[in-house]
Amino acid sequence: MKLEINPNFAWLLATKRDHHAPLSLSKFTTRFRSRMMLGTCDLVKGVEFAKGVGGNAPAGDVGKTTAARSNNNRGAAGRGFTLIELLVVIAIIAILIALLFPSVASLREKGLAGKCVGNLRAIASAIRLNAADNNGKWVIMDNEIYGSWDKTLRDRGYMDSDKASFCPSWAPKSYAIYQTYGVTWNGRALAPDDQNIITATYPTSSSPRTYFDIKLMAIEKPSKYLLLADSYTTRSYFKPLSQYHIVQGNSGMDEIHLRHNNRANALFADGHVDSLNPAGLREIGWSMAFDKKGSLTNF
């Protein structure tokens, strides 16, 4: 049988004395297998190497070429970052973080302030239902020993949960009894007849229960009468200083809190929610509030 050899593999058949002298089939097979075992080439790589070095290159030259390529690859792979390059990358990352952090924090605060407004609007719906069932009065506490405005709304089925009872921007950032939006306890707002608006029975030694309601239908200027707002207390038994369920108004202890970029979110008797700065609070009869750091501000 006549064996035809592909020209690309002619160098495999060469001898040292005669480069083009053919080998027998058995010698060709032996030589090819030995080169396979040495890892110099396989059938496919032999074609690629042969083409790369001209097709007729001796095996020794191919080995040298392969070794050179391998050394180059190892050199490229082994090269890492220098110390200066790493420091430059770290510095760039630090600069980017410094530039982006205020923007991210501002966006986060705007999102929390928006959620706070949504909470107050949900509470407004609950108060409206409560008043509709009580001849226009918002019954805040109904002969309770330990009560708060939000507990009464939940107990009577006007609110599904406590998640809307507090501002998400301030401690404790989860529900806790008495640490909620502050209700206007004594009607310190721009209304000439507060005594006719609020009915309150305070605990005594003989009767520890409290009754408290606000006659919403009796308020002459409901768009100016504040019902609930972002609150802050300096009472020592709340640590950290936190929200409080009562806003006494001009007391210097339980006051409105300007936590949203020097503004406080507030719910009014007509059901609308507004974000008030000190000037806006002054217009509705308030003269003091806590700033975000907890310092009392008079205006």
MARDRENPA-820975 format. One record per residue (C-alpha): residue number from 1; x, y, z. Coordinates in Angstrom, 2 decimals. Example, Ala and Ser with C-alpha at 12.3 -4.5 7.8 and 13.67 -1.06 7.14 Angstrom:
<atoms>
(1, (12.30, -4.50, 7.80))
(2, (13.67, -1.06, 7.14))
</atoms>
This chain:
<atoms>
(1, (0.00, 0.00, 0.00))
(2, (1.30, 3.38, -0.96))
(3, (1.22, 5.94, 1.88))
(4, (0.79, 9.58, 0.93))
(5, (1.97, 12.04, 3.55))
(6, (0.52, 15.51, 3.96))
(7, (3.25, 18.08, 3.16))
(8, (2.56, 19.85, 6.43))
(9, (3.89, 16.78, 8.29))
(10, (6.89, 16.20, 6.06))
(11, (9.25, 17.43, 8.76))
(12, (8.10, 14.56, 10.98))
(13, (9.47, 12.08, 8.42))
(14, (12.82, 13.72, 8.04))
(15, (16.08, 12.18, 9.26))
(16, (19.05, 14.03, 10.59))
(17, (21.23, 13.20, 7.57))
(18, (18.67, 13.75, 4.87))
(19, (15.93, 16.27, 5.64))
(20, (13.62, 14.97, 2.87))
(21, (14.36, 11.23, 3.11))
(22, (11.10, 9.38, 3.81))
(23, (10.61, 6.95, 6.68))
(24, (8.73, 3.71, 6.69))
(25, (5.24, 3.63, 8.16))
(26, (6.39, 1.85, 11.33))
(27, (9.21, 4.35, 11.96))
(28, (6.85, 7.23, 11.27))
(29, (4.38, 5.86, 13.82))
(30, (7.08, 5.34, 16.44))
(31, (8.47, 8.82, 16.02))
(32, (5.04, 10.43, 16.09))
(33, (4.07, 8.59, 19.28))
(34, (7.30, 9.52, 21.00))
(35, (6.75, 13.18, 20.25))
(36, (3.20, 12.93, 21.53))
(37, (4.45, 11.44, 24.82))
(38, (6.99, 14.21, 25.24))
(39, (4.21, 16.78, 24.94))
(40, (5.90, 18.56, 22.08))
(41, (2.89, 18.42, 19.76))
(42, (-0.27, 16.54, 18.97))
(43, (-1.93, 16.00, 15.67))
(44, (-3.73, 19.35, 15.66))
(45, (-0.95, 21.41, 17.21))
(46, (1.50, 19.87, 14.79))
(47, (-0.42, 21.42, 11.92))
(48, (-0.57, 24.82, 13.64))
(49, (3.13, 24.82, 14.55))
(50, (4.13, 23.63, 11.13))
(51, (2.21, 26.44, 9.45))
(52, (3.55, 28.96, 11.92))
(53, (7.20, 28.14, 11.16))
(54, (6.88, 27.59, 7.43))
(55, (5.64, 24.00, 7.22))
(56, (9.04, 22.26, 6.96))
(57, (10.75, 23.36, 10.14))
(58, (12.69, 20.74, 12.06))
(59, (11.29, 19.52, 15.34))
(60, (14.02, 21.27, 17.33))
(61, (13.04, 24.68, 15.98))
(62, (9.39, 24.08, 16.82))
(63, (10.36, 23.17, 20.37))
(64, (12.33, 26.38, 20.71))
(65, (9.43, 28.42, 19.38))
(66, (7.00, 26.72, 21.77))
(67, (9.28, 27.33, 24.74))
(68, (9.66, 31.01, 23.83))
(69, (5.91, 31.44, 23.61))
(70, (5.44, 29.70, 26.94))
(71, (8.00, 31.96, 28.63))
(72, (6.32, 35.05, 27.23))
(73, (2.92, 33.91, 28.51))
(74, (4.31, 33.21, 31.96))
(75, (5.89, 36.64, 32.07))
(76, (2.68, 38.40, 31.09))
(77, (0.58, 36.40, 33.54))
(78, (3.04, 36.83, 36.41))
(79, (3.15, 40.62, 36.18))
(80, (0.83, 42.21, 38.82))
(81, (0.01, 45.76, 39.90))
(82, (2.80, 47.85, 41.34))
(83, (2.35, 49.58, 44.68))
(84, (1.96, 52.97, 43.02))
(85, (-0.71, 51.65, 40.69))
(86, (-2.66, 50.18, 43.62))
(87, (-2.41, 53.45, 45.56))
(88, (-3.67, 55.40, 42.56))
(89, (-6.67, 53.07, 42.18))
(90, (-7.47, 53.32, 45.90))
(91, (-7.23, 57.13, 45.76))
(92, (-9.59, 57.29, 42.78))
(93, (-12.12, 55.05, 44.55))
(94, (-11.91, 57.19, 47.70))
(95, (-12.52, 60.37, 45.70))
(96, (-15.54, 58.85, 43.95))
(97, (-17.01, 57.72, 47.28))
(98, (-16.48, 61.20, 48.77))
(99, (-18.25, 62.77, 45.79))
(100, (-21.15, 60.30, 45.70))
(101, (-21.82, 59.80, 49.42))
(102, (-23.54, 63.16, 50.07))
(103, (-25.76, 62.64, 47.04))
(104, (-26.68, 59.11, 48.12))
(105, (-27.39, 60.27, 51.68))
(106, (-29.53, 63.14, 50.39))
(107, (-31.54, 60.84, 48.14))
(108, (-32.05, 58.40, 51.00))
(109, (-33.30, 61.17, 53.29))
(110, (-35.70, 62.41, 50.61))
(111, (-37.04, 58.89, 50.28))
(112, (-37.59, 58.59, 54.04))
(113, (-39.24, 62.01, 54.17))
(114, (-41.58, 60.91, 51.39))
(115, (-42.44, 57.75, 53.31))
(116, (-43.10, 59.88, 56.38))
(117, (-45.61, 61.96, 54.40))
(118, (-47.27, 58.77, 53.21))
(119, (-47.59, 57.55, 56.82))
(120, (-49.32, 60.76, 57.88))
(121, (-51.75, 60.53, 54.97))
(122, (-52.63, 56.99, 55.97))
(123, (-53.24, 58.20, 59.53))
(124, (-55.46, 61.00, 58.18))
(125, (-57.72, 58.40, 56.56))
(126, (-57.95, 56.47, 59.84))
(127, (-58.79, 59.64, 61.81))
(128, (-61.48, 60.56, 59.29))
(129, (-63.16, 57.18, 59.78))
(130, (-62.85, 57.46, 63.55))
(131, (-64.49, 60.90, 63.52))
(132, (-67.28, 59.71, 61.25))
(133, (-68.19, 57.08, 63.83))
(134, (-68.02, 59.53, 66.77))
(135, (-70.10, 62.55, 65.71))
(136, (-67.15, 64.42, 64.21))
(137, (-64.80, 63.82, 67.15))
(138, (-61.43, 62.13, 66.90))
(139, (-61.40, 59.94, 70.00))
(140, (-57.73, 59.75, 70.88))
(141, (-57.98, 57.96, 74.22))
(142, (-61.11, 56.33, 75.53))
(143, (-60.85, 55.77, 79.29))
(144, (-57.54, 53.99, 79.05))
(145, (-54.84, 53.60, 81.66))
(146, (-51.95, 53.20, 79.29))
(147, (-52.97, 54.44, 75.90))
(148, (-51.87, 56.46, 72.93))
(149, (-53.59, 57.81, 69.84))
(150, (-52.25, 55.05, 67.57))
(151, (-53.24, 52.25, 69.95))
(152, (-56.86, 53.49, 70.00))
(153, (-57.00, 53.62, 66.21))
(154, (-55.66, 50.07, 65.94))
(155, (-57.83, 48.67, 68.73))
(156, (-60.94, 50.06, 67.04))
(157, (-59.92, 48.72, 63.63))
(158, (-59.10, 51.99, 61.88))
(159, (-55.44, 51.06, 61.30))
(160, (-54.20, 47.63, 60.23))
(161, (-50.75, 47.80, 61.81))
(162, (-48.30, 50.04, 63.64))
(163, (-45.98, 50.57, 60.65))
(164, (-47.44, 53.99, 59.84))
(165, (-47.37, 55.25, 63.43))
(166, (-43.82, 56.59, 63.42))
(167, (-41.39, 58.49, 61.22))
(168, (-38.85, 56.17, 59.54))
(169, (-36.14, 58.85, 59.66))
(170, (-35.70, 58.93, 63.43))
(171, (-35.14, 56.68, 66.41))
(172, (-36.28, 54.11, 67.23))
(173, (-37.08, 53.50, 63.49))
(174, (-39.41, 50.69, 64.48))
(175, (-42.59, 50.71, 66.51))
(176, (-42.33, 51.24, 70.25))
(177, (-45.08, 52.33, 72.60))
(178, (-45.24, 56.12, 73.01))
(179, (-42.48, 56.66, 70.42))
(180, (-44.60, 57.80, 67.50))
(181, (-45.74, 60.98, 65.79))
(182, (-46.79, 63.52, 68.39))
(183, (-50.44, 64.46, 68.79))
(184, (-51.32, 68.02, 69.83))
(185, (-52.15, 67.34, 73.45))
(186, (-53.37, 70.74, 74.57))
(187, (-54.34, 72.43, 71.34))
(188, (-51.50, 74.94, 71.18))
(189, (-52.35, 76.10, 67.68))
(190, (-53.93, 79.04, 65.92))
(191, (-57.51, 78.50, 67.10))
(192, (-59.42, 80.96, 69.30))
(193, (-61.59, 78.36, 70.99))
(194, (-59.30, 75.49, 71.95))
(195, (-61.27, 74.80, 75.10))
(196, (-64.35, 74.05, 73.02))
(197, (-62.36, 71.82, 70.67))
(198, (-60.61, 69.51, 73.10))
(199, (-62.19, 67.35, 75.75))
(200, (-59.74, 65.81, 78.17))
(201, (-60.10, 63.95, 81.42))
(202, (-56.74, 63.42, 83.04))
(203, (-55.82, 60.62, 85.46))
(204, (-56.37, 61.24, 89.15))
(205, (-55.77, 59.22, 92.26))
(206, (-59.37, 58.06, 92.18))
(207, (-59.57, 57.54, 88.43))
(208, (-56.35, 56.57, 86.64))
(209, (-58.04, 56.49, 83.26))
(210, (-57.72, 59.12, 80.53))
(211, (-60.26, 60.33, 78.03))
(212, (-59.18, 62.64, 75.25))
(213, (-60.84, 63.73, 72.04))
(214, (-60.65, 66.58, 69.52))
(215, (-63.86, 67.90, 68.00))
(216, (-62.74, 68.20, 64.39))
(217, (-66.07, 69.63, 63.23))
(218, (-65.74, 72.51, 65.73))
(219, (-62.39, 73.76, 64.45))
(220, (-62.86, 77.08, 62.65))
(221, (-59.60, 76.94, 60.67))
(222, (-58.89, 73.23, 60.12))
(223, (-56.20, 73.95, 57.52))
(224, (-54.25, 75.79, 60.25))
(225, (-54.92, 73.44, 63.13))
(226, (-52.13, 70.91, 63.61))
(227, (-53.09, 67.40, 64.77))
(228, (-49.92, 65.31, 64.41))
(229, (-46.29, 66.13, 63.60))
(230, (-42.73, 64.86, 63.71))
(231, (-41.95, 64.92, 67.41))
(232, (-38.99, 64.86, 69.76))
(233, (-38.70, 64.52, 73.52))
(234, (-35.99, 65.23, 76.06))
(235, (-37.52, 62.86, 78.61))
(236, (-34.61, 60.95, 80.11))
(237, (-36.26, 57.54, 80.07))
(238, (-36.21, 57.45, 76.25))
(239, (-32.73, 56.54, 75.07))
(240, (-31.68, 57.52, 72.52))
(241, (-33.69, 60.73, 72.49))
(242, (-36.58, 59.79, 70.31))
(243, (-40.01, 60.50, 68.91))
(244, (-42.82, 60.99, 71.41))
(245, (-46.57, 60.49, 71.10))
(246, (-47.39, 63.92, 72.51))
(247, (-46.51, 67.42, 71.31))
(248, (-47.25, 69.79, 74.18))
(249, (-46.43, 72.92, 72.25))
(250, (-44.12, 75.65, 73.56))
(251, (-43.14, 73.53, 76.54))
(252, (-39.48, 73.01, 75.67))
(253, (-39.74, 69.30, 76.42))
(254, (-42.08, 67.55, 73.96))
(255, (-41.89, 69.56, 70.77))
(256, (-42.00, 69.40, 66.99))
(257, (-38.80, 68.11, 65.43))
(258, (-37.26, 69.71, 62.31))
(259, (-35.64, 66.48, 61.14))
(260, (-36.26, 66.68, 57.39))
(261, (-33.75, 69.24, 56.15))
(262, (-34.89, 71.74, 58.82))
(263, (-38.52, 70.88, 58.20))
(264, (-41.16, 68.89, 60.05))
(265, (-43.93, 66.91, 58.42))
(266, (-47.33, 67.64, 59.92))
(267, (-50.96, 66.53, 59.56))
(268, (-53.70, 69.15, 59.82))
(269, (-57.35, 68.91, 60.85))
(270, (-58.60, 69.23, 57.27))
(271, (-56.61, 66.09, 56.33))
(272, (-53.78, 67.65, 54.37))
(273, (-50.09, 66.99, 55.11))
(274, (-47.47, 69.71, 54.86))
(275, (-43.72, 70.06, 55.39))
(276, (-43.12, 73.06, 57.66))
(277, (-40.01, 75.12, 58.30))
(278, (-39.74, 77.48, 61.32))
(279, (-41.49, 80.28, 59.42))
(280, (-44.38, 77.99, 58.56))
(281, (-44.71, 76.86, 62.18))
(282, (-44.70, 80.44, 63.38))
(283, (-47.64, 81.22, 61.08))
(284, (-49.81, 78.64, 62.87))
(285, (-48.92, 79.74, 66.39))
(286, (-45.83, 77.74, 67.31))
(287, (-42.77, 79.50, 68.68))
(288, (-40.23, 76.71, 69.25))
(289, (-39.05, 73.37, 67.90))
(290, (-36.07, 71.05, 68.11))
(291, (-33.58, 71.05, 65.26))
(292, (-32.17, 67.79, 63.90))
(293, (-29.34, 67.76, 66.46))
(294, (-31.80, 68.09, 69.33))
(295, (-31.17, 71.75, 70.17))
(296, (-34.23, 73.79, 71.04))
(297, (-34.82, 76.61, 68.57))
(298, (-37.03, 79.62, 69.30))
(299, (-38.56, 81.56, 66.43))
</atoms>
